[in-house]
Amino acid sequence: MAELAALEDPKARAINERHGDDNGVNLGQLRAVAKRLKTQQELSRQLWATGDTAARLVALLICRPKEFGCGELDAMLREARVPKVTDWLVNYVVKKSPHAEELRLAWFDDPDPVVASAGWALTSERVVKKPQGIDLEGLLGIIEAQMKDAPERLQWAMNNCLAQIGIEHAGLRSRAVGIGERLEVLKDYPTPPNCTSPFAPIWISEMVRRQGAKA
C-alpha cells in the first residue's frame, strides 16, 4: 500500500476522476507492480479488502479467477462502484470463472444498473464466442425498448451488445443497424482521430469492413 501511495500522480488522478475512477496511479505502473508480484490469491483478497481502488486493480491482476466462489464474485461486483474496477473484475476475473454463466443470468435483470451492465457485458461475450442458446432477436427487442433511457453504464453495455450482434451475425445486421439509427445513442460521442465511433451503425460498418479486408 505504501508503494502504491508513492506512485500517486495528481495529473493521473485528475484524468481518471473525469471518468469516475478515484485512482491516481498510472495503469502501466500498476501492471508492472502486478507483474512483479505474480499470482498470489491470498494477497489479492487482502488488497481487495482495503477498498482502495489502486489496490483493487492490482488484486484483480494477481488473483486466480477460478478460485473465487459465485457468491464472492457477486459481492465483489456489488461493492465495486468504480468503473475501472468493475470493468477489470468482469473482463479479467468473471469471464474466466466457472460461474460466469450463472452470474450472467443472475445479473442481467438486476435492478442495480451497474450490476445489470455486468450481465450485459457477459452476454456480449456469449454473442461473440458462444451464441448457441442466446435469443439474439429477443436481445435486440430489449435493446430497442430500453437502451435509449438506460443509465449511462448500462446504456454503454447494451450498445456494445447491439454492435456485437450486428458485427457477428449477418442475418441480424440490418436490424441492429436500424435500431442504432433510430435510437441515435452515442451518435454525437466525441471520437478521437483514427478511433472508431461507439455509435453502433458506424461501429458495425467499420468492423465488418475490416473483417472483409482480412478475408
MIBA-484790 format. One record per residue (C-alpha): residue number from 1; residue in one letter; y, z, x. Coordinates in steps of 0.5 Angstrom, whole numbers, always signed. Last residue first. Layout:
# MIBA-484790
k:NUM r:A py:Y pz:Z px:X
...
//
This chain:
# MIBA-484790
k:215 r:A py:-24 pz:-92 px:-22
k:214 r:K py:-19 pz:-88 px:-18
k:213 r:A py:-14 pz:-92 px:-21
k:212 r:G py:-17 pz:-90 px:-28
k:211 r:Q py:-17 pz:-83 px:-27
k:210 r:R py:-10 pz:-83 px:-24
k:209 r:R py:-7 pz:-87 px:-31
k:208 r:V py:-11 pz:-82 px:-35
k:207 r:M py:-8 pz:-76 px:-31
k:206 r:E py:-1 pz:-80 px:-33
k:205 r:S py:-2 pz:-81 px:-40
k:204 r:I py:-5 pz:-74 px:-42
k:203 r:W py:+1 pz:-71 px:-38
k:202 r:I py:+6 pz:-75 px:-41
k:201 r:P py:+4 pz:-74 px:-48
k:200 r:A py:+3 pz:-67 px:-47
k:199 r:F py:+10 pz:-65 px:-45
k:198 r:P py:+8 pz:-61 px:-38
k:197 r:S py:+12 pz:-66 px:-34
k:196 r:T py:+8 pz:-69 px:-28
k:195 r:C py:+11 pz:-67 px:-21
k:194 r:N py:+14 pz:-72 px:-16
k:193 r:P py:+21 pz:-70 px:-18
k:192 r:P py:+22 pz:-63 px:-21
k:191 r:T py:+21 pz:-62 px:-29
k:190 r:P py:+25 pz:-59 px:-33
k:189 r:Y py:+22 pz:-58 px:-40
k:188 r:D py:+25 pz:-62 px:-45
k:187 r:K py:+19 pz:-64 px:-49
k:186 r:L py:+16 pz:-57 px:-48
k:185 r:V py:+13 pz:-58 px:-55
k:184 r:E py:+15 pz:-64 px:-58
k:183 r:L py:+11 pz:-62 px:-64
k:182 r:R py:+10 pz:-69 px:-67
k:181 r:E py:+9 pz:-73 px:-60
k:180 r:G py:+4 pz:-68 px:-58
k:179 r:I py:+0 pz:-68 px:-64
k:178 r:G py:+0 pz:-76 px:-63
k:177 r:V py:-2 pz:-75 px:-56
k:176 r:A py:-8 pz:-71 px:-58
k:175 r:R py:-10 pz:-76 px:-64
k:174 r:S py:-9 pz:-82 px:-59
k:173 r:R py:-14 pz:-78 px:-54
k:172 r:L py:-19 pz:-76 px:-59
k:171 r:G py:-24 pz:-81 px:-57
k:170 r:A py:-22 pz:-81 px:-50
k:169 r:H py:-24 pz:-74 px:-49
k:168 r:E py:-22 pz:-71 px:-42
k:167 r:I py:-15 pz:-73 px:-42
k:166 r:G py:-13 pz:-72 px:-49
k:165 r:I py:-17 pz:-65 px:-50
k:164 r:Q py:-14 pz:-63 px:-43
k:163 r:A py:-7 pz:-64 px:-46
k:162 r:L py:-9 pz:-60 px:-52
k:161 r:C py:-12 pz:-54 px:-48
k:160 r:N py:-6 pz:-54 px:-44
k:159 r:N py:-1 pz:-54 px:-50
k:158 r:M py:-5 pz:-48 px:-53
k:157 r:A py:-4 pz:-44 px:-46
k:156 r:W py:+3 pz:-46 px:-46
k:155 r:Q py:+4 pz:-44 px:-53
k:154 r:L py:+0 pz:-37 px:-52
k:153 r:R py:+5 pz:-36 px:-46
k:152 r:E py:+11 pz:-37 px:-50
k:151 r:P py:+10 pz:-34 px:-57
k:150 r:A py:+7 pz:-39 px:-62
k:149 r:D py:+11 pz:-43 px:-67
k:148 r:K py:+10 pz:-50 px:-65
k:147 r:M py:+3 pz:-49 px:-63
k:146 r:Q py:+0 pz:-46 px:-70
k:145 r:A py:-2 pz:-52 px:-74
k:144 r:E py:-3 pz:-58 px:-70
k:143 r:I py:-6 pz:-53 px:-65
k:142 r:I py:-11 pz:-50 px:-70
k:141 r:G py:-13 pz:-57 px:-72
k:140 r:L py:-13 pz:-60 px:-65
k:139 r:L py:-18 pz:-54 px:-64
k:138 r:G py:-22 pz:-56 px:-70
k:137 r:E py:-23 pz:-63 px:-67
k:136 r:L py:-25 pz:-60 px:-61
k:135 r:D py:-31 pz:-56 px:-64
k:134 r:I py:-34 pz:-54 px:-58
k:133 r:G py:-42 pz:-54 px:-58
k:132 r:Q py:-42 pz:-58 px:-52
k:131 r:P py:-35 pz:-59 px:-48
k:130 r:K py:-38 pz:-56 px:-42
k:129 r:K py:-33 pz:-57 px:-36
k:128 r:V py:-27 pz:-60 px:-39
k:127 r:V py:-26 pz:-57 px:-46
k:126 r:R py:-30 pz:-51 px:-43
k:125 r:E py:-25 pz:-49 px:-38
k:124 r:S py:-19 pz:-51 px:-44
k:123 r:T py:-23 pz:-45 px:-48
k:122 r:L py:-22 pz:-40 px:-42
k:121 r:A py:-15 pz:-41 px:-42
k:120 r:W py:-15 pz:-41 px:-50
k:119 r:G py:-18 pz:-34 px:-49
k:118 r:A py:-13 pz:-32 px:-44
k:117 r:S py:-8 pz:-34 px:-49
k:116 r:A py:-11 pz:-30 px:-54
k:115 r:V py:-10 pz:-24 px:-50
k:114 r:V py:-3 pz:-25 px:-48
k:113 r:P py:-1 pz:-27 px:-56
k:112 r:D py:-4 pz:-20 px:-58
k:111 r:P py:-7 pz:-21 px:-65
k:110 r:D py:-14 pz:-23 px:-61
k:109 r:D py:-16 pz:-30 px:-64
k:108 r:F py:-19 pz:-33 px:-58
k:107 r:W py:-20 pz:-26 px:-54
k:106 r:A py:-27 pz:-24 px:-57
k:105 r:L py:-30 pz:-32 px:-56
k:104 r:R py:-27 pz:-33 px:-49
k:103 r:L py:-30 pz:-26 px:-47
k:102 r:E py:-37 pz:-27 px:-49
k:101 r:E py:-36 pz:-34 px:-46
k:100 r:A py:-34 pz:-31 px:-39
k:99 r:H py:-39 pz:-25 px:-39
k:98 r:P py:-43 pz:-28 px:-33
k:97 r:S py:-36 pz:-28 px:-29
k:96 r:K py:-33 pz:-33 px:-25
k:95 r:K py:-28 pz:-35 px:-30
k:94 r:V py:-26 pz:-28 px:-31
k:93 r:V py:-25 pz:-27 px:-24
k:92 r:Y py:-21 pz:-32 px:-20
k:91 r:N py:-18 pz:-36 px:-26
k:90 r:V py:-17 pz:-30 px:-32
k:89 r:L py:-15 pz:-25 px:-27
k:88 r:W py:-11 pz:-30 px:-23
k:87 r:D py:-7 pz:-32 px:-29
k:86 r:T py:-6 pz:-25 px:-32
k:85 r:V py:-4 pz:-22 px:-25
k:84 r:K py:+1 pz:-28 px:-25
k:83 r:P py:+4 pz:-27 px:-32
k:82 r:V py:+5 pz:-19 px:-31
k:81 r:R py:+2 pz:-15 px:-37
k:80 r:A py:-5 pz:-14 px:-34
k:79 r:E py:-6 pz:-8 px:-39
k:78 r:R py:-10 pz:-12 px:-44
k:77 r:L py:-13 pz:-16 px:-39
k:76 r:M py:-16 pz:-10 px:-35
k:75 r:A py:-19 pz:-7 px:-41
k:74 r:D py:-23 pz:-13 px:-43
k:73 r:L py:-25 pz:-14 px:-36
k:72 r:E py:-28 pz:-7 px:-36
k:71 r:G py:-31 pz:-8 px:-43
k:70 r:C py:-35 pz:-14 px:-40
k:69 r:G py:-37 pz:-11 px:-34
k:68 r:F py:-34 pz:-13 px:-27
k:67 r:E py:-40 pz:-14 px:-21
k:66 r:K py:-40 pz:-22 px:-23
k:65 r:P py:-32 pz:-22 px:-20
k:64 r:R py:-34 pz:-19 px:-13
k:63 r:C py:-27 pz:-17 px:-11
k:62 r:I py:-22 pz:-19 px:-5
k:61 r:L py:-17 pz:-24 px:-9
k:60 r:L py:-17 pz:-20 px:-15
k:59 r:A py:-15 pz:-14 px:-11
k:58 r:V py:-10 pz:-17 px:-7
k:57 r:L py:-6 pz:-19 px:-14
k:56 r:R py:-7 pz:-12 px:-16
k:55 r:A py:-4 pz:-9 px:-10
k:54 r:A py:+2 pz:-14 px:-11
k:53 r:T py:+3 pz:-12 px:-18
k:52 r:D py:+2 pz:-4 px:-17
k:51 r:G py:-2 pz:-1 px:-23
k:50 r:T py:-5 pz:+3 px:-17
k:49 r:A py:-12 pz:+3 px:-21
k:48 r:W py:-12 pz:-5 px:-19
k:47 r:L py:-12 pz:-3 px:-11
k:46 r:Q py:-18 pz:+2 px:-12
k:45 r:R py:-22 pz:-3 px:-16
k:44 r:S py:-21 pz:-8 px:-10
k:43 r:L py:-23 pz:-2 px:-5
k:42 r:E py:-29 pz:-1 px:-9
k:41 r:Q py:-31 pz:-9 px:-9
k:40 r:Q py:-29 pz:-10 px:-2
k:39 r:T py:-29 pz:-18 px:+0
k:38 r:K py:-25 pz:-20 px:+6
k:37 r:L py:-20 pz:-15 px:+8
k:36 r:R py:-17 pz:-20 px:+13
k:35 r:K py:-17 pz:-26 px:+8
k:34 r:A py:-14 pz:-21 px:+3
k:33 r:V py:-8 pz:-20 px:+7
k:32 r:A py:-7 pz:-27 px:+9
k:31 r:R py:-7 pz:-28 px:+1
k:30 r:L py:-2 pz:-23 px:+0
k:29 r:Q py:+2 pz:-27 px:+6
k:28 r:G py:+2 pz:-33 px:+2
k:27 r:L py:+4 pz:-30 px:-4
k:26 r:N py:+10 pz:-28 px:-2
k:25 r:V py:+11 pz:-21 px:-3
k:24 r:G py:+17 pz:-18 px:-8
k:23 r:N py:+13 pz:-18 px:-15
k:22 r:D py:+15 pz:-16 px:-21
k:21 r:D py:+13 pz:-22 px:-25
k:20 r:G py:+17 pz:-25 px:-31
k:19 r:H py:+18 pz:-32 px:-28
k:18 r:R py:+25 pz:-30 px:-27
k:17 r:E py:+22 pz:-24 px:-23
k:16 r:N py:+19 pz:-28 px:-18
k:15 r:I py:+25 pz:-31 px:-16
k:14 r:A py:+29 pz:-25 px:-15
k:13 r:R py:+22 pz:-21 px:-12
k:12 r:A py:+22 pz:-27 px:-7
k:11 r:K py:+29 pz:-26 px:-5
k:10 r:P py:+28 pz:-18 px:-4
k:9 r:D py:+22 pz:-19 px:+0
k:8 r:E py:+17 pz:-14 px:+0
k:7 r:L py:+12 pz:-14 px:+6
k:6 r:A py:+13 pz:-7 px:+8
k:5 r:A py:+11 pz:-5 px:+1
k:4 r:L py:+5 pz:-9 px:+2
k:3 r:E py:+3 pz:-5 px:+9
k:2 r:A py:+5 pz:+1 px:+6
k:1 r:M py:+0 pz:+0 px:+0
//
